[in-house]
Each structure stands twice: as C-alpha cells, then as structure tokens.
Amino acid sequence: MKIIIGGAGEVGRHLSKLLSAEEQDIVLMDSNEENLNFLSNFEIMTVAGNPTSIRDLKQAGIGAADMFIGVTPEETTNMTACMLAHNLGAKKTVARVSNEEYLLSKNTDFFTQLGVDSLICPEILAANEIVSALHTPWTRQWWEIAGGLILLGIKVRENAPIVDKYLYDLGKENKIYHIVAIKRDNYTLIPGGSDQIHAGDLLYFTTTREHLQDVKTITGKQDIEIKKVSIMGAGRIALKVCELIPHHIQVKLMEINKEKSYRIAEKVDGNILVINGDGRNTDLLIQENIKNCSAFIALTGNSETNILACVAAKSLGVPKTIAEVENLDYIQMAEKLNIGNIINKKLIASSHIYQFLLDADVSTVKCLAFANADVAELVARAGSKITKKPVKDLRLPKDMTLGGKIRDGRAEMINGDMIIQPGDHVLVFCLDTAMRKIENYFN
C-alpha cells in the first residue's frame, strides 16, 4: 500500500515510523526540508514540497497513492491538500482538523463530496479519553465497544488477591474475564496458562460490564468518587475537558499566563474556577487544597512539567493523576514514576488513522501507550479464516489473542472450543508486530 503523509510534524513523523515498520510504501512530504532530516534510519521516501502544490503532489506520486494523510498543524492546509490529492488520484484521504464543527455527522457527506473521506482532531480525541478515565479512575486504560465488551488496563499492587496466581488456576473459574496481555518492566507478552502474575504488572483484561466488580475485586482496587478535579494548563485539550466534564464535578483550571487566564475565566462555565498560577508550585497546590482533589490532570505543552506535577500531586495525596506526555521517550519513565493515565495525541491520532489502513472490517483501533500494542474491534467476514475452525485450532500467532466477541448485541468471552461466526464483532489484542497479520484471519 502506498501512503503519502503531508506534514512532518510530530504526528506525521510518528505515523511514518509506525507504518514503515509494517513495510508500507511511505512518502513523507513537508515544505520545510529540515523536518525530514530525522529519517535516516527508516525506509521512508521524503519529498521537500508543499502538500497543497499540484506539482509537488505529482512528484510524490499522488496518482498511485492508496491513501493521502494531511497532518500539518494547519487544518486549511490539510483540507486543501486532501481535496487536491483526491482529484489527482488518491483512493482515500484523511485530514487532521481543529474545527469541531467539521466533525459533525451532518457534514460527513459534504466533505466526502469535496474529496475528504475522514477527519480527525487529536485534541478532541484526547479530551474524550481523559473524561473517560475520570469515569473509571481505578483503571489505567478503559475501552468499551458496542454491546458491553470492555478492555481494562490495571496496575497490580502487592496486596491484590491475584498476585502470584498462575493463569491456568484463574482459568479454572467461570470464564468471566480474560487476561489478554501482561506488561512487565519494558516487556509485553501475550500470556499462556503457565505465566504467573507479579506485583507491579500492568494487566490487560477483557470482560463484560456485569463482571467489572469481579475484576476490581481480584486486582485489589477500590473505586474513587470524582468530586473535585484540578487541571494544570489551559490549552485546547484542557478547555475541551472542561466542556465535556459532568457539571456536578468542581474544576479548578490553573494557567500560568496571566492574560490567558483572564480571557478563559470569561468563557468557561460557572463550575470552572480559573486560577492564575504554576501548578508545579507545591505551595500553590497546598494553598488550593489539593489534598481534597479526587484527580489532578497535567496538560501543559511540556511532558517533563506534566510528569513532575503529577508526581507532586501524588505525594500530596491525590489518588488519580493524568498526564499529557507527548515525548514518547518519557512514557516508560512516567510509568515507573506511577503516573496514572498517560495521554499522547500522536498515539491517539495514529489509532484512528490505523483503522483506515486495514483491509479487514475494522470498527475501531486503539494504540496502548504503555504496552507497545494495539487492540482492534473487527467484524468476521463470511468465509474468512477466523470462522472456519474452533479458536483452539486456528493456530493464532503468539503475538495476538482474541479477547471477546459481540454476537447479536451480546458480549461474551471466547474459549478454545468456540467458533467465530460471520458478523461477530471480535476484540483482538495484538503486539505491534502483529497488526497486519489480523487481515489474514478476518478477510
């Protein structure tokens, strides 16, 4: 598949690396040649050109492109580039935008007719993920698909009942959950029955809504009632969170820029208190009674600042912390420092673009920040390999596993004797080495 990416910013660079690792034919173009110099160790063709230039698009080979992805910082550039790419022969186009109005379902057909097949806004996707994390504060990851099938990422403490148990012992119980992956130190594995659970593991479960309490119990977790939230940094993600957060939750929004804090205070709802100050300042946090906060969310443009602020909030007794960490190199450090949820726009944007690249019927794809893994909701096609035999006889690769399925609107765990039927929605967990292998089973 030939994919042309317009824009070598953070999202464009990360996406090009991700796709080149899957042996896709990637062309990355940017009008600033310096943005293309980082790619010496990757099999990526670069074009120093403007994605809104017909000549430059033709030079990049747009006529033979299976997909054009516009991810420059300017949405007008991305939209224009997608329209040109479509008319010059690109089969599909995706544009990164910041205008929320463009994402309304009533505008979908309008943009499709213009040549823009899909739109993504990383900031809005990130805000939705943060609000979702506040609904389930006892988890590190939470993802639900239609029908009530849920993926959970949970850090296991020393006193959890599940510690030191072998998976085959857990499997003797009624199949109400499935441990699809274990992240231990810097390594993620798809476990088998002989694998043992250790304190400090990050476990990925699939389960159904009616058995969430069972998973919470065996992992030793307690729910946290979110009543008061402090947010550091008043950027676009933070403002969207303030808009989406339930009104019964009290929110303090801390912004270090004085003029910006005054402007925002005039716009936000009455349940949002805007404070001019530095959220890294421990004295300020104490003064603002941070100990009574249920959650602290750090959303400045600096990953180090966000991590350190969350560490400070944890030390002052805040039970739930969320940090925006855009530097991928810092994600492992954040995990070791026991930062709760990690928000990374590049991974979120990549997740949503990824689903357009798979030939299988994919409803959604989610990249997991901690685990170097992906989870996808796929629909089994009639005649596909996944429907031919019981699961235990499919010889699935060791780097992927089936977490559960939705059939006729009902969520159910998958066991080895089960046969996947055409039309089933299946939750597939796979390491980053296995995403392309999925197509062989579901097509």
Long-range contacts (C-beta under 8 A, 24 or more apart in sequence): 1-25, 1-66, 1-67, 1-357, 2-27, 2-61, 2-64, 2-65, 2-66, 2-67, 3-27, 3-65, 3-66, 3-67, 3-68, 3-69, 3-357, 4-28, 4-29, 4-57, 4-60, 4-61, 4-62, 4-65, 4-67, 4-68, 4-69, 4-85, 4-90, 5-29, 5-68, 5-69, 5-71, 6-30, 6-51, 6-68, 6-69, 6-70, 6-71, 6-72, 6-77, 6-78, 6-81, 6-85, 7-51, 7-70, 7-71, 7-72, 7-73, 7-77, 7-78, 7-96, 8-32, 8-35, 8-36, 8-46, 9-35, 9-71, 9-72, 9-73, 10-326, 10-345, 10-346, 11-71, 11-96, 11-122, 11-345, 11-346, 11-349, 11-350, 12-69, 12-71, 12-72, 13-38, 13-39, 14-328, 14-346, 14-347, 14-350, 15-69, 15-71, 15-346, 15-349, 15-350, 15-353, 16-42, 16-44, 17-42, 17-44, 18-350, 18-354, 19-357, 20-44, 21-432, 22-435, 22-436, 24-357, 27-60, 27-61, 27-65, 29-56, 29-60, 30-72, 51-77, 51-78, 51-81, 51-84, 51-85, 52-77, 52-80, 52-81, 52-84, 54-84, 54-88, 57-81, 57-84, 57-85, 57-88, 58-88, 62-88, 62-89, 62-90, 63-88, 63-89, 64-89, 65-89, 65-90, 65-91, 66-90, 66-91, 66-92, 67-91, 67-92, 67-93, 67-94, 67-356, 67-357, 68-92, 68-93, 68-94, 69-93, 69-94, 69-353, 70-94, 70-95, 70-96, 71-96, 71-349, 72-96, 75-99, 75-102, 79-114, 79-116, 82-115, 82-116, 82-117, 83-114, 83-115, 83-116, 84-115, 85-115, 86-114, 86-115, 86-116, 86-117, 87-115, 92-117, 92-118, 92-356, 93-117, 93-118, 94-118, 94-119, 94-120, 94-353, 94-356, 95-119, 95-120, 96-120, 96-121, 96-122, 96-349, 97-121, 98-123, 98-236, 100-124, 117-356, 118-356, 120-349, 120-352, 120-353, 122-345, 122-346, 122-348, 122-349, 123-235, 123-236, 123-237, 123-240, 123-345, 124-240, 125-345, 125-348, 125-349, 125-352, 126-237, 126-240, 126-324, 126-343, 126-345, 126-348, 127-237, 127-240, 127-241, 127-243, 127-244, 128-244, 129-341, 129-343, 129-348, 130-237, 130-241, 130-297, 130-322, 130-341, 130-343, 131-241, 131-244, 131-245, 133-320, 133-322, 133-340, 133-341, 134-226, 134-229, 134-245, 134-249, 134-295, 134-320, 135-226, 137-223, 137-224, 137-226, 137-294, 137-295, 137-319, 137-320, 137-340, 138-216, 138-221, 138-222, 138-223, 138-224, 139-221, 140-202, 140-340, 140-341, 140-370, 141-204, 141-341, 141-368, 141-370, 143-366, 143-375, 144-209, 145-363, 145-364, 145-377, 145-406, 145-425, 145-427, 146-363, 146-406, 146-409, 146-425, 147-406, 147-409, 147-410, 147-411, 147-425, 148-208, 148-209, 148-210, 148-406, 148-411, 149-206, 149-208, 149-403, 149-404, 149-405, 149-406, 149-411, 149-425, 149-427, 150-206, 150-207, 150-208, 150-209, 150-212, 151-180, 151-204, 151-205, 151-206, 151-366, 151-375, 151-403, 151-427, 151-429, 152-204, 152-205, 152-206, 152-207, 152-212, 152-215, 153-202, 153-203, 153-204, 153-368, 153-370, 153-371, 154-202, 154-203, 154-205, 154-215, 154-219, 154-221, 155-200, 155-201, 155-202, 155-203, 155-338, 156-197, 156-198, 156-199, 156-200, 156-201, 156-202, 156-203, 156-219, 156-220, 157-199, 157-219, 157-220, 158-199, 158-200, 159-220, 160-199, 160-218, 160-219, 160-220, 160-221, 161-217, 161-218, 161-219, 161-220, 162-197, 162-203, 162-218, 162-219, 162-220, 163-197, 163-198, 163-199, 164-196, 164-197, 164-198, 165-196, 165-197, 166-193, 166-194, 166-195, 166-196, 166-197, 167-191, 167-192, 167-193, 167-194, 167-195, 167-196, 167-197, 168-193, 168-194, 175-413, 175-415, 176-207, 176-208, 176-211, 176-214, 176-413, 177-205, 177-206, 177-207, 177-211, 177-214, 177-215, 177-413, 178-205, 178-206, 178-207, 178-401, 178-403, 178-404, 178-413, 178-414, 179-203, 179-204, 179-205, 180-204, 180-205, 180-206, 180-401, 180-403, 180-429, 181-371, 181-373, 181-401, 181-429, 181-431, 183-370, 183-371, 186-332, 188-371, 188-372, 188-373, 188-431, 190-398, 190-399, 190-400, 190-401, 190-429, 190-430, 190-431, 202-335, 202-370, 202-371, 204-368, 204-371, 204-373, 204-429, 206-403, 206-404, 206-413, 206-427, 206-429, 207-404, 207-413, 208-404, 208-411, 208-412, 208-413, 209-411, 224-294, 224-295, 224-319, 224-320, 225-294, 226-294, 226-295, 226-320, 227-294, 228-252, 228-292, 228-293, 228-294, 228-295, 229-293, 229-294, 229-295, 229-296, 229-297, 230-254, 230-279, 230-285, 230-288, 230-290, 230-293, 230-295, 230-296, 230-297, 230-313, 230-318, 231-296, 231-297, 231-298, 231-299, 232-279, 232-280, 232-296, 232-297, 232-298, 232-299, 232-300, 232-306, 232-309, 233-279, 233-298, 233-299, 233-300, 233-301, 233-306, 233-324, 234-260, 234-261, 234-264, 234-274, 235-299, 235-300, 235-301, 237-299, 237-324, 237-343, 237-345, 238-297, 238-299, 239-264, 239-268, 241-297, 241-299, 242-268, 242-269, 242-272, 247-271, 252-288, 252-293, 254-278, 254-279, 254-284, 254-288, 279-309, 280-305, 280-308, 280-309, 280-312, 282-312, 282-316, 285-312, 285-313, 285-316, 286-316, 290-316, 290-317, 290-318, 291-316, 291-317, 291-318, 293-318, 294-318, 294-319, 294-320, 295-319, 295-320, 295-321, 295-322, 296-320, 296-321, 296-322, 297-321, 297-322, 297-323, 298-322, 298-323, 298-324, 299-324, 299-343, 300-324, 301-326, 303-327, 303-330, 304-330, 307-333, 307-334, 307-337, 307-339, 310-334, 310-337, 310-339, 310-340, 311-337, 311-339, 314-338, 314-339, 325-369, 331-369, 331-370, 335-370, 342-369, 342-370, 343-369, 344-369, 354-435, 358-435, 358-436, 358-438, 358-439, 359-439, 359-443, 360-438, 360-439, 360-442, 360-443, 361-442, 363-425, 372-431, 372-432, 373-429, 373-430, 373-431, 373-432, 374-429, 374-430, 374-432, 374-435, 375-403, 375-427, 375-428, 375-429, 375-430, 376-427, 376-428, 376-430, 376-435, 376-438, 377-425, 377-426, 377-427, 377-428, 378-425, 378-426, 378-428, 378-438, 378-442, 379-423, 379-424, 379-425, 379-426, 379-442, 380-420, 380-421, 380-422, 380-423, 380-424, 380-426, 380-442, 381-422, 381-442, 381-443, 382-422, 382-423, 383-422, 384-422, 384-441, 384-442, 384-443, 385-440, 385-441, 385-442, 385-443, 386-420, 386-426, 386-441, 386-442, 387-419, 387-420, 387-421, 387-422, 389-419, 390-416, 390-417, 390-418, 390-419, 391-415, 391-416, 391-417, 391-418, 391-419, 391-420, 392-416, 392-417, 394-441, 396-441, 397-434, 397-437, 399-430, 399-431, 399-433, 399-434, 399-437, 400-428, 400-429, 400-430, 400-431, 400-434, 400-437, 400-438, 401-428, 401-429, 401-430, 402-426, 402-427, 402-428, 402-429, 403-427, 403-428, 403-429
